[in-house]
Each structure stands twice: as structure tokens, then as C-alpha cells.
């Protein structure tokens, strides 16, 4: 069960800063279902615990740079 004390809510910019990524990468993770987010109006919000689940996956898909 979710309680206010159990999980912090983050914006796209906060997730990007936390992961040291560009905000566009966070949107790509959303599109590719790598991370779960909640749309509130025109903005996205994320539970920090959902962001941390990225580290539980064996690997993230990485594209080669041409």
C-alpha cells in the first residue's frame, strides 16, 4: 500500500537528475515501458521506488552510437 512517507514523488527533471540522464532519455524510458510513470494533466510523475526498479533489471537496452 502506498503512503506519503513510503515513497517520494519525482518529476521528469528530478528523475533525470537522479539518474544523471537527459530528460529526453526519461521520456524514452516511458515510451519503451522501461519505467512506470503517472500522467497528471500534461506532466509526468514517478514514484522513486519505480525508478529504483531500473537497477533491478539485468541490463538496459543500449543503442550503438554510429
Secondary structure, DSSP 8 states (H G I E B T S, - for coil): ---TTT--EEEHHHHHHHHT--HHHHHHHHHTTSS--EEETTEEEEEHHHHHGGGGSS--------
